[in-house]
Amino acid sequence: MLLPDLRNNYDLRAMNKPLKIAKRRSKIHGNGVIATARIRKGEDIVEYKGRIISHEDADEQYHGDVGSGHTFLFTLNEDWIVDANVRGNIAKWINTGCDPNAVAFIHSEKKKNPDPKKDRVIIEALRIIEPGEEIIYDYGFAFDVPYTKKLLKIWECRCGSPKCTGSMLKPKESAVKKEKKGKKAKKVKTLRLRSAQE
């Protein structure tokens, strides 16, 4: 009998409780995730799951395509990426927005020398989220290519918030500042590819 791969089959700190979310059509983009019950500020919502691959494997398999406007890849750390295209869960459907109610954090093993391959991405509530409300976090994208009008259109934000910047891409200067700040808080950035069917 094969034992389950626990890396991809559990939600940290939420193993014994049902998720309070469901996949639904989104006003923002294609599919989204909504709260099915009240979620408290600071509560873990879901773990972002998928197979763990290297950055090199991701580049080889997905060709580093910044021109698609979609990704289900989530940068875990300097060595590894979570690829939700394979063994992904509901977390891959969470949309981005300029007024987020959630945030993604990296949780490492509580060991003297943690294994970076065992880091986990947990989506956590920034405030109380009411039933029926869409879960949204800021992807914080920053690419090492010129931000052309075409690229900004491809990565257009459709969140509809009065605070909307119009793009999922962050200005390069603020992205660098956010990255430095994020390292202290272990906040992470994501890359997400969505299928053309959405």
C-alpha positions in Angstrom: 0.0 0.0 0.0 1.3 3.5 -1.0 1.2 6.2 1.7 -0.2 9.6 0.6 2.3 12.3 -0.3 1.5 14.6 2.7 3.2 17.5 1.1 0.4 17.9 -1.4 -2.5 16.5 0.6 -3.0 18.7 3.7 -3.6 22.2 4.7 -1.2 23.5 7.4 -2.9 24.2 10.7 -6.3 23.6 9.0 -6.1 19.8 8.7 -8.9 19.1 11.1 -11.4 21.7 10.0 -13.3 22.1 6.7 -12.3 24.9 4.3 -14.6 27.9 4.4 -14.3 28.6 0.7 -15.7 27.4 -2.7 -14.8 27.9 -6.4 -17.3 30.1 -8.3 -17.4 32.3 -11.4 -15.8 35.6 -10.6 -16.7 39.2 -11.5 -13.0 39.9 -11.6 -11.8 37.2 -14.0 -13.0 33.7 -15.0 -13.1 31.5 -11.9 -12.6 32.8 -8.3 -12.9 31.7 -4.7 -15.6 32.9 -2.4 -16.0 32.6 1.4 -18.8 30.2 2.3 -18.6 31.1 6.0 -17.2 34.0 8.0 -13.4 34.1 8.0 -11.7 35.8 10.9 -8.8 38.3 10.5 -5.5 36.4 10.6 -7.2 33.0 10.0 -5.6 30.6 7.6 -7.8 30.3 4.5 -6.1 27.6 2.4 -2.7 26.3 1.5 -1.6 26.9 -2.1 -0.8 23.4 -3.4 0.8 21.8 -6.4 3.8 19.8 -7.4 7.1 21.3 -6.3 9.5 22.1 -9.2 12.7 24.0 -9.7 12.8 27.4 -11.4 14.8 25.8 -14.3 12.0 23.2 -14.7 9.4 25.9 -14.7 11.3 27.9 -17.4 11.7 24.8 -19.5 8.0 23.7 -19.2 6.3 27.1 -19.3 8.9 29.0 -21.4 9.0 32.0 -19.0 6.0 33.4 -20.9 5.2 36.8 -19.5 3.1 37.5 -22.6 0.2 35.2 -21.7 -1.3 37.1 -18.8 -1.9 33.8 -16.9 0.0 31.6 -14.5 -0.6 28.9 -11.9 3.0 29.1 -10.8 3.8 30.4 -7.3 7.4 31.3 -6.3 8.1 29.4 -3.1 11.7 30.5 -2.5 15.0 30.9 -4.4 15.1 27.2 -5.3 11.5 26.0 -5.7 8.1 26.9 -7.3 4.7 25.5 -6.6 3.1 24.4 -9.9 -0.6 24.3 -9.4 -1.1 23.1 -13.0 -0.3 19.6 -11.5 -2.0 18.5 -8.3 -3.2 22.1 -7.6 -6.1 22.8 -5.4 -8.8 25.5 -5.0 -6.2 28.1 -4.0 -5.1 28.4 -7.7 -8.4 30.1 -8.5 -7.9 33.0 -6.0 -7.8 36.2 -8.0 -5.7 39.3 -7.6 -6.9 42.8 -6.6 -5.7 46.2 -5.6 -7.7 46.2 -2.3 -7.0 42.6 -1.0 -8.7 40.9 1.8 -6.0 38.2 2.0 -2.3 37.7 1.8 0.1 34.9 0.9 2.8 33.9 3.4 5.6 31.3 3.3 5.8 29.0 6.2 9.0 27.1 6.7 9.7 24.0 8.8 10.4 24.8 12.4 13.9 23.3 12.4 17.4 24.7 12.8 18.1 23.9 9.1 14.7 23.9 7.3 14.4 22.2 3.9 13.3 24.9 1.4 11.5 22.2 -0.6 9.1 21.8 2.4 8.2 25.4 2.6 4.4 26.0 2.2 2.3 28.9 1.0 -0.6 29.8 3.2 -3.3 32.2 2.2 -4.4 34.2 5.3 -7.2 36.7 5.9 -6.1 40.4 6.3 -9.5 41.3 7.7 -12.9 39.7 8.4 -14.3 38.2 5.2 -18.0 37.7 5.0 -19.8 34.7 3.3 -20.2 35.4 -0.4 -17.2 37.7 -0.6 -14.5 36.9 -3.1 -11.1 36.1 -1.7 -8.5 38.4 -3.2 -4.8 38.9 -2.7 -2.2 41.1 -4.5 0.0 39.0 -6.7 2.7 41.6 -6.6 4.1 40.8 -10.1 7.3 42.4 -11.2 9.0 41.3 -14.5 12.5 41.9 -15.8 11.2 43.2 -19.1 10.1 46.6 -20.3 6.5 47.3 -19.4 5.1 48.1 -22.9 1.4 49.1 -23.5 0.8 45.6 -24.9 2.3 43.9 -21.8 0.3 46.2 -19.4 -2.9 45.3 -21.4 -2.2 41.6 -21.1 -1.6 41.9 -17.3 -4.6 44.3 -16.9 -6.2 44.3 -13.5 -10.0 43.9 -13.5 -10.6 44.0 -9.7 -13.0 47.0 -10.0 -11.8 48.5 -6.7 -11.7 52.3 -6.4 -8.0 51.7 -5.5 -7.4 49.8 -8.8 -4.0 50.6 -10.5 -5.2 49.1 -13.7 -2.4 46.5 -13.9 -1.3 43.4 -12.1 2.2 44.5 -12.7 3.9 46.6 -10.0 6.1 49.6 -10.8 9.6 48.2 -10.7 10.8 50.6 -7.9 7.9 49.8 -5.6 8.3 46.1 -6.4 11.9 46.2 -5.2 10.9 48.0 -2.0 8.0 45.5 -1.5 10.3 42.6 -2.1 12.8 43.9 0.6 9.9 44.4 3.0 8.4 41.0 2.1 11.5 39.2 2.9 11.3 40.3 6.5 7.6 39.3 6.8 8.1 36.2 4.6 5.5 37.5 2.2 5.8 36.1 -1.3 5.0 36.9 -4.8 3.2 34.7 -7.2 3.1 34.0 -10.9 -0.2 32.5 -12.1 -1.0 31.0 -15.5 -4.6 30.4 -16.3 -5.9 28.2 -19.1 -7.3 29.8 -22.2 -10.7 28.2 -21.3 -11.3 30.7 -18.5 
